[in-house]
Amino acid sequence: MVIANLISYILVLVGALNWGIFGLFDFNLVSAVFAGPRTVGSIIVYSLIALAAIWLIISPIITNGMLKLQGNRVAREQHHA
């Protein structure tokens, strides 16, 4: 779950930065990388960013309000003792 949260944060940050660059400079970075706004690569990236945002909305609900970005070392050490 920690890895899913971290990847989701990174993808949402990429999406937010792309929107910021597009708003300020009228330049779509994802479209530039994948040679067009409706190419397969662009659609996959936009879909992954949308799924990551949905995950960041749902994850705290599933985990009773906690969004973990770090593993719990204390709990792991107690299980090994």
PDB file of N, CA, C and O in Angstrom:
ATOM      1  N   MET A   1       0.826  -1.191   0.000  1.00  0.00           N
ATOM      2  CA  MET A   1       0.000   0.000   0.000  1.00  0.00           C
ATOM      3  C   MET A   1       0.869   1.254   0.000  1.00  0.00           C
ATOM      4  O   MET A   1       0.505   2.264  -0.602  1.00  0.00           O
ATOM      5  N   VAL A   2       2.020   1.191   0.676  1.00  0.00           N
ATOM      6  CA  VAL A   2       2.919   2.344   0.728  1.00  0.00           C
ATOM      7  C   VAL A   2       3.434   2.671  -0.671  1.00  0.00           C
ATOM      8  O   VAL A   2       3.513   3.840  -1.049  1.00  0.00           O
ATOM      9  N   ILE A   3       3.782   1.642  -1.438  1.00  0.00           N
ATOM     10  CA  ILE A   3       4.300   1.859  -2.791  1.00  0.00           C
ATOM     11  C   ILE A   3       3.210   2.445  -3.688  1.00  0.00           C
ATOM     12  O   ILE A   3       3.483   3.345  -4.482  1.00  0.00           O
ATOM     13  N   ALA A   4       1.987   1.946  -3.571  1.00  0.00           N
ATOM     14  CA  ALA A   4       0.877   2.479  -4.372  1.00  0.00           C
ATOM     15  C   ALA A   4       0.640   3.952  -4.058  1.00  0.00           C
ATOM     16  O   ALA A   4       0.394   4.746  -4.966  1.00  0.00           O
ATOM     17  N   ASN A   5       0.711   4.322  -2.782  1.00  0.00           N
ATOM     18  CA  ASN A   5       0.524   5.726  -2.400  1.00  0.00           C
ATOM     19  C   ASN A   5       1.638   6.597  -2.953  1.00  0.00           C
ATOM     20  O   ASN A   5       1.377   7.690  -3.455  1.00  0.00           O
ATOM     21  N   LEU A   6       2.872   6.130  -2.868  1.00  0.00           N
ATOM     22  CA  LEU A   6       4.008   6.911  -3.363  1.00  0.00           C
ATOM     23  C   LEU A   6       3.934   7.096  -4.873  1.00  0.00           C
ATOM     24  O   LEU A   6       4.130   8.202  -5.376  1.00  0.00           O
ATOM     25  N   ILE A   7       3.654   6.018  -5.596  1.00  0.00           N
ATOM     26  CA  ILE A   7       3.522   6.115  -7.053  1.00  0.00           C
ATOM     27  C   ILE A   7       2.367   7.043  -7.417  1.00  0.00           C
ATOM     28  O   ILE A   7       2.475   7.826  -8.361  1.00  0.00           O
ATOM     29  N   SER A   8       1.271   6.960  -6.679  1.00  0.00           N
ATOM     30  CA  SER A   8       0.122   7.829  -6.947  1.00  0.00           C
ATOM     31  C   SER A   8       0.470   9.293  -6.745  1.00  0.00           C
ATOM     32  O   SER A   8       0.097  10.143  -7.554  1.00  0.00           O
ATOM     33  N   TYR A   9       1.192   9.591  -5.657  1.00  0.00           N
ATOM     34  CA  TYR A   9       1.606  10.978  -5.429  1.00  0.00           C
ATOM     35  C   TYR A   9       2.494  11.482  -6.562  1.00  0.00           C
ATOM     36  O   TYR A   9       2.329  12.613  -7.019  1.00  0.00           O
ATOM     37  N   ILE A  10       3.420  10.668  -7.011  1.00  0.00           N
ATOM     38  CA  ILE A  10       4.316  11.074  -8.096  1.00  0.00           C
ATOM     39  C   ILE A  10       3.518  11.334  -9.368  1.00  0.00           C
ATOM     40  O   ILE A  10       3.735  12.344 -10.038  1.00  0.00           O
ATOM     41  N   LEU A  11       2.601  10.437  -9.705  1.00  0.00           N
ATOM     42  CA  LEU A  11       1.800  10.621 -10.917  1.00  0.00           C
ATOM     43  C   LEU A  11       0.914  11.857 -10.838  1.00  0.00           C
ATOM     44  O   LEU A  11       0.783  12.590 -11.819  1.00  0.00           O
ATOM     45  N   VAL A  12       0.308  12.092  -9.687  1.00  0.00           N
ATOM     46  CA  VAL A  12      -0.542  13.278  -9.535  1.00  0.00           C
ATOM     47  C   VAL A  12       0.300  14.548  -9.602  1.00  0.00           C
ATOM     48  O   VAL A  12      -0.145  15.556 -10.151  1.00  0.00           O
ATOM     49  N   LEU A  13       1.508  14.510  -9.050  1.00  0.00           N
ATOM     50  CA  LEU A  13       2.405  15.669  -9.166  1.00  0.00           C
ATOM     51  C   LEU A  13       2.784  15.925 -10.621  1.00  0.00           C
ATOM     52  O   LEU A  13       2.816  17.075 -11.059  1.00  0.00           O
ATOM     53  N   VAL A  14       3.071  14.868 -11.369  1.00  0.00           N
ATOM     54  CA  VAL A  14       3.377  15.026 -12.796  1.00  0.00           C
ATOM     55  C   VAL A  14       2.189  15.661 -13.513  1.00  0.00           C
ATOM     56  O   VAL A  14       2.362  16.571 -14.324  1.00  0.00           O
ATOM     57  N   GLY A  15       0.989  15.182 -13.214  1.00  0.00           N
ATOM     58  CA  GLY A  15      -0.204  15.752 -13.832  1.00  0.00           C
ATOM     59  C   GLY A  15      -0.410  17.210 -13.464  1.00  0.00           C
ATOM     60  O   GLY A  15      -0.755  18.028 -14.316  1.00  0.00           O
ATOM     61  N   ALA A  16      -0.198  17.536 -12.193  1.00  0.00           N
ATOM     62  CA  ALA A  16      -0.365  18.927 -11.750  1.00  0.00           C
ATOM     63  C   ALA A  16       0.675  19.838 -12.391  1.00  0.00           C
ATOM     64  O   ALA A  16       0.358  20.951 -12.811  1.00  0.00           O
ATOM     65  N   LEU A  17       1.908  19.369 -12.465  1.00  0.00           N
ATOM     66  CA  LEU A  17       2.949  20.176 -13.113  1.00  0.00           C
ATOM     67  C   LEU A  17       2.647  20.360 -14.594  1.00  0.00           C
ATOM     68  O   LEU A  17       2.872  21.441 -15.139  1.00  0.00           O
ATOM     69  N   ASN A  18       2.144  19.325 -15.248  1.00  0.00           N
ATOM     70  CA  ASN A  18       1.776  19.443 -16.655  1.00  0.00           C
ATOM     71  C   ASN A  18       0.670  20.484 -16.837  1.00  0.00           C
ATOM     72  O   ASN A  18       0.729  21.296 -17.760  1.00  0.00           O
ATOM     73  N   TRP A  19      -0.339  20.464 -15.958  1.00  0.00           N
ATOM     74  CA  TRP A  19      -1.403  21.465 -16.037  1.00  0.00           C
ATOM     75  C   TRP A  19      -0.860  22.870 -15.784  1.00  0.00           C
ATOM     76  O   TRP A  19      -1.266  23.824 -16.448  1.00  0.00           O
ATOM     77  N   GLY A  20       0.050  22.996 -14.832  1.00  0.00           N
ATOM     78  CA  GLY A  20       0.645  24.300 -14.547  1.00  0.00           C
ATOM     79  C   GLY A  20       1.435  24.845 -15.725  1.00  0.00           C
ATOM     80  O   GLY A  20       1.310  26.016 -16.084  1.00  0.00           O
ATOM     81  N   ILE A  21       2.248  23.983 -16.322  1.00  0.00           N
ATOM     82  CA  ILE A  21       3.031  24.391 -17.498  1.00  0.00           C
ATOM     83  C   ILE A  21       2.095  24.750 -18.647  1.00  0.00           C
ATOM     84  O   ILE A  21       2.327  25.723 -19.364  1.00  0.00           O
ATOM     85  N   PHE A  22       1.041  23.962 -18.818  1.00  0.00           N
ATOM     86  CA  PHE A  22       0.085  24.245 -19.885  1.00  0.00           C
ATOM     87  C   PHE A  22      -0.632  25.569 -19.647  1.00  0.00           C
ATOM     88  O   PHE A  22      -0.842  26.339 -20.584  1.00  0.00           O
ATOM     89  N   GLY A  23      -1.006  25.836 -18.402  1.00  0.00           N
ATOM     90  CA  GLY A  23      -1.701  27.083 -18.088  1.00  0.00           C
ATOM     91  C   GLY A  23      -0.823  28.308 -18.228  1.00  0.00           C
ATOM     92  O   GLY A  23      -1.275  29.351 -18.701  1.00  0.00           O
ATOM     93  N   LEU A  24       0.432  28.188 -17.820  1.00  0.00           N
ATOM     94  CA  LEU A  24       1.331  29.341 -17.854  1.00  0.00           C
ATOM     95  C   LEU A  24       1.956  29.585 -19.222  1.00  0.00           C
ATOM     96  O   LEU A  24       2.103  30.728 -19.654  1.00  0.00           O
ATOM     97  N   PHE A  25       2.322  28.496 -19.899  1.00  0.00           N
ATOM     98  CA  PHE A  25       3.105  28.640 -21.127  1.00  0.00           C
ATOM     99  C   PHE A  25       2.435  28.048 -22.361  1.00  0.00           C
ATOM    100  O   PHE A  25       3.024  28.052 -23.442  1.00  0.00           O
ATOM    101  N   ASP A  26       1.208  27.537 -22.217  1.00  0.00           N
ATOM    102  CA  ASP A  26       0.488  26.904 -23.318  1.00  0.00           C
ATOM    103  C   ASP A  26       1.325  25.800 -23.964  1.00  0.00           C
ATOM    104  O   ASP A  26       1.370  25.670 -25.187  1.00  0.00           O
ATOM    105  N   PHE A  27       1.990  25.004 -23.113  1.00  0.00           N
ATOM    106  CA  PHE A  27       2.835  23.901 -23.579  1.00  0.00           C
ATOM    107  C   PHE A  27       2.441  22.642 -22.820  1.00  0.00           C
ATOM    108  O   PHE A  27       2.536  22.594 -21.593  1.00  0.00           O
ATOM    109  N   ASN A  28       2.001  21.626 -23.548  1.00  0.00           N
ATOM    110  CA  ASN A  28       1.594  20.367 -22.937  1.00  0.00           C
ATOM    111  C   ASN A  28       2.775  19.400 -22.987  1.00  0.00           C
ATOM    112  O   ASN A  28       3.108  18.870 -24.047  1.00  0.00           O
ATOM    113  N   LEU A  29       3.399  19.176 -21.843  1.00  0.00           N
ATOM    114  CA  LEU A  29       4.601  18.348 -21.765  1.00  0.00           C
ATOM    115  C   LEU A  29       4.317  16.899 -22.150  1.00  0.00           C
ATOM    116  O   LEU A  29       5.108  16.293 -22.873  1.00  0.00           O
ATOM    117  N   VAL A  30       3.219  16.337 -21.687  1.00  0.00           N
ATOM    118  CA  VAL A  30       2.893  14.941 -22.009  1.00  0.00           C
ATOM    119  C   VAL A  30       2.671  14.786 -23.508  1.00  0.00           C
ATOM    120  O   VAL A  30       3.145  13.820 -24.106  1.00  0.00           O
ATOM    121  N   SER A  31       1.964  15.720 -24.118  1.00  0.00           N
ATOM    122  CA  SER A  31       1.747  15.665 -25.566  1.00  0.00           C
ATOM    123  C   SER A  31       3.053  15.815 -26.329  1.00  0.00           C
ATOM    124  O   SER A  31       3.240  15.183 -27.368  1.00  0.00           O
ATOM    125  N   ALA A  32       3.952  16.641 -25.825  1.00  0.00           N
ATOM    126  CA  ALA A  32       5.243  16.820 -26.487  1.00  0.00           C
ATOM    127  C   ALA A  32       6.082  15.549 -26.409  1.00  0.00           C
ATOM    128  O   ALA A  32       6.743  15.180 -27.379  1.00  0.00           O
ATOM    129  N   VAL A  33       6.057  14.886 -25.268  1.00  0.00           N
ATOM    130  CA  VAL A  33       6.840  13.658 -25.105  1.00  0.00           C
ATOM    131  C   VAL A  33       6.292  12.547 -25.991  1.00  0.00           C
ATOM    132  O   VAL A  33       7.066  11.782 -26.566  1.00  0.00           O
ATOM    133  N   PHE A  34       4.972  12.446 -26.112  1.00  0.00           N
ATOM    134  CA  PHE A  34       4.361  11.359 -26.866  1.00  0.00           C
ATOM    135  C   PHE A  34       3.865  11.787 -28.247  1.00  0.00           C
ATOM    136  O   PHE A  34       3.079  11.066 -28.862  1.00  0.00           O
ATOM    137  N   ALA A  35       4.302  12.933 -28.744  1.00  0.00           N
ATOM    138  CA  ALA A  35       4.033  13.408 -30.104  1.00  0.00           C
ATOM    139  C   ALA A  35       2.546  13.571 -30.407  1.00  0.00           C
ATOM    140  O   ALA A  35       2.091  13.216 -31.495  1.00  0.00           O
ATOM    141  N   GLY A  36       1.796  14.100 -29.460  1.00  0.00           N
ATOM    142  CA  GLY A  36       0.393  14.405 -29.710  1.00  0.00           C
ATOM    143  C   GLY A  36      -0.482  14.129 -28.516  1.00  0.00           C
ATOM    144  O   GLY A  36      -0.172  13.269 -27.690  1.00  0.00           O
ATOM    145  N   PRO A  37      -1.596  14.872 -28.422  1.00  0.00           N
ATOM    146  CA  PRO A  37      -2.464  14.723 -27.252  1.00  0.00           C
ATOM    147  C   PRO A  37      -3.315  13.454 -27.267  1.00  0.00           C
ATOM    148  O   PRO A  37      -3.759  13.016 -26.206  1.00  0.00           O
ATOM    149  N   ARG A  38      -3.554  12.859 -28.415  1.00  0.00           N
ATOM    150  CA  ARG A  38      -4.415  11.677 -28.493  1.00  0.00           C
ATOM    151  C   ARG A  38      -3.653  10.437 -28.954  1.00  0.00           C
ATOM    152  O   ARG A  38      -4.254   9.529 -29.528  1.00  0.00           O
ATOM    153  N   THR A  39      -2.351  10.381 -28.716  1.00  0.00           N
ATOM    154  CA  THR A  39      -1.596   9.173 -29.029  1.00  0.00           C
ATOM    155  C   THR A  39      -1.806   8.156 -27.916  1.00  0.00           C
ATOM    156  O   THR A  39      -2.275   8.495 -26.830  1.00  0.00           O
ATOM    157  N   VAL A  40      -1.458   6.921 -28.195  1.00  0.00           N
ATOM    158  CA  VAL A  40      -1.649   5.855 -27.209  1.00  0.00           C
ATOM    159  C   VAL A  40      -0.867   6.159 -25.934  1.00  0.00           C
ATOM    160  O   VAL A  40      -1.378   5.960 -24.833  1.00  0.00           O
ATOM    161  N   GLY A  41       0.369   6.642 -26.075  1.00  0.00           N
ATOM    162  CA  GLY A  41       1.190   6.960 -24.902  1.00  0.00           C
ATOM    163  C   GLY A  41       0.568   8.044 -24.043  1.00  0.00           C
ATOM    164  O   GLY A  41       0.541   7.926 -22.818  1.00  0.00           O
ATOM    165  N   SER A  42       0.070   9.094 -24.668  1.00  0.00           N
ATOM    166  CA  SER A  42      -0.569  10.183 -23.923  1.00  0.00           C
ATOM    167  C   SER A  42      -1.823   9.705 -23.207  1.00  0.00           C
ATOM    168  O   SER A  42      -2.056  10.057 -22.051  1.00  0.00           O
ATOM    169  N   ILE A  43      -2.621   8.913 -23.887  1.00  0.00           N
ATOM    170  CA  ILE A  43      -3.852   8.407 -23.279  1.00  0.00           C
ATOM    171  C   ILE A  43      -3.533   7.521 -22.083  1.00  0.00           C
ATOM    172  O   ILE A  43      -4.221   7.587 -21.064  1.00  0.00           O
ATOM    173  N   ILE A  44      -2.498   6.694 -22.195  1.00  0.00           N
ATOM    174  CA  ILE A  44      -2.093   5.835 -21.074  1.00  0.00           C
ATOM    175  C   ILE A  44      -1.632   6.682 -19.893  1.00  0.00           C
ATOM    176  O   ILE A  44      -2.018   6.421 -18.754  1.00  0.00           O
ATOM    177  N   VAL A  45      -0.805   7.699 -20.160  1.00  0.00           N
ATOM    178  CA  VAL A  45      -0.310   8.559 -19.077  1.00  0.00           C
ATOM    179  C   VAL A  45      -1.464   9.297 -18.408  1.00  0.00           C
ATOM    180  O   VAL A  45      -1.543   9.335 -17.180  1.00  0.00           O
ATOM    181  N   TYR A  46      -2.358   9.880 -19.199  1.00  0.00           N
ATOM    182  CA  TYR A  46      -3.499  10.596 -18.615  1.00  0.00           C
ATOM    183  C   TYR A  46      -4.393   9.648 -17.808  1.00  0.00           C
ATOM    184  O   TYR A  46      -4.902  10.024 -16.752  1.00  0.00           O
ATOM    185  N   SER A  47      -4.582   8.432 -18.298  1.00  0.00           N
ATOM    186  CA  SER A  47      -5.396   7.450 -17.576  1.00  0.00           C
ATOM    187  C   SER A  47      -4.739   7.045 -16.265  1.00  0.00           C
ATOM    188  O   SER A  47      -5.417   6.921 -15.245  1.00  0.00           O
ATOM    189  N   LEU A  48      -3.420   6.836 -16.282  1.00  0.00           N
ATOM    190  CA  LEU A  48      -2.704   6.489 -15.049  1.00  0.00           C
ATOM    191  C   LEU A  48      -2.782   7.617 -14.025  1.00  0.00           C
ATOM    192  O   LEU A  48      -2.940   7.365 -12.831  1.00  0.00           O
ATOM    193  N   ILE A  49      -2.673   8.855 -14.489  1.00  0.00           N
ATOM    194  CA  ILE A  49      -2.773  10.002 -13.579  1.00  0.00           C
ATOM    195  C   ILE A  49      -4.175  10.076 -12.977  1.00  0.00           C
ATOM    196  O   ILE A  49      -4.322  10.352 -11.786  1.00  0.00           O
ATOM    197  N   ALA A  50      -5.196   9.833 -13.782  1.00  0.00           N
ATOM    198  CA  ALA A  50      -6.570   9.845 -13.268  1.00  0.00           C
ATOM    199  C   ALA A  50      -6.788   8.724 -12.253  1.00  0.00           C
ATOM    200  O   ALA A  50      -7.411   8.943 -11.214  1.00  0.00           O
ATOM    201  N   LEU A  51      -6.282   7.531 -12.543  1.00  0.00           N
ATOM    202  CA  LEU A  51      -6.408   6.418 -11.599  1.00  0.00           C
ATOM    203  C   LEU A  51      -5.656   6.701 -10.307  1.00  0.00           C
ATOM    204  O   LEU A  51      -6.118   6.343  -9.224  1.00  0.00           O
ATOM    205  N   ALA A  52      -4.487   7.350 -10.421  1.00  0.00           N
ATOM    206  CA  ALA A  52      -3.718   7.711  -9.226  1.00  0.00           C
ATOM    207  C   ALA A  52      -4.492   8.702  -8.363  1.00  0.00           C
ATOM    208  O   ALA A  52      -4.499   8.588  -7.137  1.00  0.00           O
ATOM    209  N   ALA A  53      -5.140   9.670  -8.998  1.00  0.00           N
ATOM    210  CA  ALA A  53      -5.935  10.639  -8.238  1.00  0.00           C
ATOM    211  C   ALA A  53      -7.110   9.950  -7.549  1.00  0.00           C
ATOM    212  O   ALA A  53      -7.421  10.255  -6.398  1.00  0.00           O
ATOM    213  N   ILE A  54      -7.759   9.027  -8.245  1.00  0.00           N
ATOM    214  CA  ILE A  54      -8.864   8.278  -7.638  1.00  0.00           C
ATOM    215  C   ILE A  54      -8.349   7.456  -6.462  1.00  0.00           C
ATOM    216  O   ILE A  54      -9.006   7.376  -5.424  1.00  0.00           O
ATOM    217  N   TRP A  55      -7.170   6.841  -6.622  1.00  0.00           N
ATOM    218  CA  TRP A  55      -6.585   6.060  -5.527  1.00  0.00           C
ATOM    219  C   TRP A  55      -6.314   6.943  -4.306  1.00  0.00           C
ATOM    220  O   TRP A  55      -6.566   6.530  -3.175  1.00  0.00           O
ATOM    221  N   LEU A  56      -5.804   8.152  -4.529  1.00  0.00           N
ATOM    222  CA  LEU A  56      -5.514   9.044  -3.408  1.00  0.00           C
ATOM    223  C   LEU A  56      -6.788   9.516  -2.713  1.00  0.00           C
ATOM    224  O   LEU A  56      -6.749   9.893  -1.542  1.00  0.00           O
ATOM    225  N   ILE A  57      -7.899   9.500  -3.411  1.00  0.00           N
ATOM    226  CA  ILE A  57      -9.182   9.828  -2.785  1.00  0.00           C
ATOM    227  C   ILE A  57      -9.715   8.635  -1.996  1.00  0.00           C
ATOM    228  O   ILE A  57     -10.227   8.803  -0.889  1.00  0.00           O
ATOM    229  N   ILE A  58      -9.599   7.440  -2.553  1.00  0.00           N
ATOM    230  CA  ILE A  58     -10.173   6.240  -1.941  1.00  0.00           C
ATOM    231  C   ILE A  58      -9.299   5.671  -0.827  1.00  0.00           C
ATOM    232  O   ILE A  58      -9.827   5.156   0.159  1.00  0.00           O
ATOM    233  N   SER A  59      -7.997   5.751  -0.958  1.00  0.00           N
ATOM    234  CA  SER A  59      -7.077   5.121  -0.005  1.00  0.00           C
ATOM    235  C   SER A  59      -7.305   5.538   1.447  1.00  0.00           C
ATOM    236  O   SER A  59      -7.339   4.665   2.315  1.00  0.00           O
ATOM    237  N   PRO A  60      -7.461   6.826   1.755  1.00  0.00           N
ATOM    238  CA  PRO A  60      -7.721   7.184   3.161  1.00  0.00           C
ATOM    239  C   PRO A  60      -9.047   6.635   3.685  1.00  0.00           C
ATOM    240  O   PRO A  60      -9.174   6.364   4.879  1.00  0.00           O
ATOM    241  N   ILE A  61     -10.023   6.471   2.812  1.00  0.00           N
ATOM    242  CA  ILE A  61     -11.306   5.908   3.226  1.00  0.00           C
ATOM    243  C   ILE A  61     -11.126   4.439   3.603  1.00  0.00           C
ATOM    244  O   ILE A  61     -11.682   3.972   4.597  1.00  0.00           O
ATOM    245  N   ILE A  62     -10.349   3.721   2.806  1.00  0.00           N
ATOM    246  CA  ILE A  62     -10.106   2.303   3.065  1.00  0.00           C
ATOM    247  C   ILE A  62      -9.315   2.106   4.355  1.00  0.00           C
ATOM    248  O   ILE A  62      -9.568   1.157   5.097  1.00  0.00           O
ATOM    249  N   THR A  63      -8.367   2.987   4.626  1.00  0.00           N
ATOM    250  CA  THR A  63      -7.461   2.822   5.774  1.00  0.00           C
ATOM    251  C   THR A  63      -7.876   3.674   6.970  1.00  0.00           C
ATOM    252  O   THR A  63      -7.034   4.025   7.795  1.00  0.00           O
ATOM    253  N   ASN A  64      -9.138   4.006   7.073  1.00  0.00           N
ATOM    254  CA  ASN A  64      -9.660   4.791   8.202  1.00  0.00           C
ATOM    255  C   ASN A  64      -8.970   6.138   8.373  1.00  0.00           C
ATOM    256  O   ASN A  64      -8.629   6.527   9.490  1.00  0.00           O
ATOM    257  N   GLY A  65      -8.768   6.841   7.280  1.00  0.00           N
ATOM    258  CA  GLY A  65      -8.233   8.194   7.342  1.00  0.00           C
ATOM    259  C   GLY A  65      -6.729   8.306   7.343  1.00  0.00           C
ATOM    260  O   GLY A  65      -6.204   9.411   7.478  1.00  0.00           O
ATOM    261  N   MET A  66      -6.013   7.205   7.196  1.00  0.00           N
ATOM    262  CA  MET A  66      -4.549   7.261   7.213  1.00  0.00           C
ATOM    263  C   MET A  66      -4.020   7.020   5.803  1.00  0.00           C
ATOM    264  O   MET A  66      -4.398   6.047   5.150  1.00  0.00           O
ATOM    265  N   LEU A  67      -3.149   7.905   5.338  1.00  0.00           N
ATOM    266  CA  LEU A  67      -2.497   7.737   4.049  1.00  0.00           C
ATOM    267  C   LEU A  67      -1.018   7.553   4.320  1.00  0.00           C
ATOM    268  O   LEU A  67      -0.307   8.524   4.582  1.00  0.00           O
ATOM    269  N   LYS A  68      -0.546   6.315   4.260  1.00  0.00           N
ATOM    270  CA  LYS A  68       0.830   6.005   4.634  1.00  0.00           C
ATOM    271  C   LYS A  68       1.778   6.227   3.463  1.00  0.00           C
ATOM    272  O   LYS A  68       1.521   5.789   2.342  1.00  0.00           O
ATOM    273  N   LEU A  69       2.881   6.918   3.749  1.00  0.00           N
ATOM    274  CA  LEU A  69       3.944   7.074   2.769  1.00  0.00           C
ATOM    275  C   LEU A  69       5.241   6.435   3.244  1.00  0.00           C
ATOM    276  O   LEU A  69       6.216   6.371   2.495  1.00  0.00           O
ATOM    277  N   GLN A  70       5.256   5.961   4.490  1.00  0.00           N
ATOM    278  CA  GLN A  70       6.422   5.278   5.036  1.00  0.00           C
ATOM    279  C   GLN A  70       5.962   3.979   5.667  1.00  0.00           C
ATOM    280  O   GLN A  70       4.847   3.873   6.178  1.00  0.00           O
ATOM    281  N   GLY A  71       6.854   2.986   5.618  1.00  0.00           N
ATOM    282  CA  GLY A  71       6.549   1.728   6.274  1.00  0.00           C
ATOM    283  C   GLY A  71       6.621   1.886   7.783  1.00  0.00           C
ATOM    284  O   GLY A  71       7.201   2.849   8.286  1.00  0.00           O
ATOM    285  N   ASN A  72       6.041   0.952   8.495  1.00  0.00           N
ATOM    286  CA  ASN A  72       6.027   1.010   9.948  1.00  0.00           C
ATOM    287  C   ASN A  72       7.115   0.096  10.489  1.00  0.00           C
ATOM    288  O   ASN A  72       6.883  -1.102  10.652  1.00  0.00           O
ATOM    289  N   ARG A  73       8.297   0.633  10.771  1.00  0.00           N
ATOM    290  CA  ARG A  73       9.433  -0.164  11.224  1.00  0.00           C
ATOM    291  C   ARG A  73       9.179  -0.788  12.586  1.00  0.00           C
ATOM    292  O   ARG A  73       9.575  -1.929  12.823  1.00  0.00           O
ATOM    293  N   VAL A  74       8.536  -0.073  13.470  1.00  0.00           N
ATOM    294  CA  VAL A  74       8.295  -0.580  14.822  1.00  0.00           C
ATOM    295  C   VAL A  74       7.455  -1.848  14.751  1.00  0.00           C
ATOM    296  O   VAL A  74       7.754  -2.835  15.424  1.00  0.00           O
ATOM    297  N   ALA A  75       6.415  -1.822  13.944  1.00  0.00           N
ATOM    298  CA  ALA A  75       5.546  -2.990  13.825  1.00  0.00           C
ATOM    299  C   ALA A  75       6.318  -4.174  13.244  1.00  0.00           C
ATOM    300  O   ALA A  75       6.119  -5.306  13.685  1.00  0.00           O
ATOM    301  N   ARG A  76       7.188  -3.938  12.272  1.00  0.00           N
ATOM    302  CA  ARG A  76       7.972  -5.022  11.687  1.00  0.00           C
ATOM    303  C   ARG A  76       8.936  -5.606  12.703  1.00  0.00           C
ATOM    304  O   ARG A  76       9.092  -6.825  12.785  1.00  0.00           O
ATOM    305  N   GLU A  77       9.584  -4.744  13.477  1.00  0.00           N
ATOM    306  CA  GLU A  77      10.545  -5.217  14.464  1.00  0.00           C
ATOM    307  C   GLU A  77       9.851  -6.015  15.556  1.00  0.00           C
ATOM    308  O   GLU A  77      10.425  -6.978  16.066  1.00  0.00           O
ATOM    309  N   GLN A  78       8.640  -5.644  15.926  1.00  0.00           N
ATOM    310  CA  GLN A  78       7.913  -6.369  16.961  1.00  0.00           C
ATOM    311  C   GLN A  78       7.498  -7.755  16.477  1.00  0.00           C
ATOM    312  O   GLN A  78       7.447  -8.698  17.267  1.00  0.00           O
ATOM    313  N   HIS A  79       7.203  -7.883  15.193  1.00  0.00           N
ATOM    314  CA  HIS A  79       6.810  -9.177  14.655  1.00  0.00           C
ATOM    315  C   HIS A  79       7.988 -10.143  14.609  1.00  0.00           C
ATOM    316  O   HIS A  79       7.794 -11.354  14.712  1.00  0.00           O
ATOM    317  N   HIS A  80       9.200  -9.629  14.457  1.00  0.00           N
ATOM    318  CA  HIS A  80      10.388 -10.477  14.368  1.00  0.00           C
ATOM    319  C   HIS A  80      10.899 -10.873  15.741  1.00  0.00           C
ATOM    320  O   HIS A  80      11.632 -11.855  15.855  1.00  0.00           O
ATOM    321  N   ALA A  81      10.538 -10.149  16.775  1.00  0.00           N
ATOM    322  CA  ALA A  81      11.062 -10.427  18.120  1.00  0.00           C
ATOM    323  C   ALA A  81      10.375 -11.601  18.764  1.00  0.00           C
ATOM    324  O   ALA A  81      10.701 -11.962  19.895  1.00  0.00           O
TER     325      ALA A  81
END
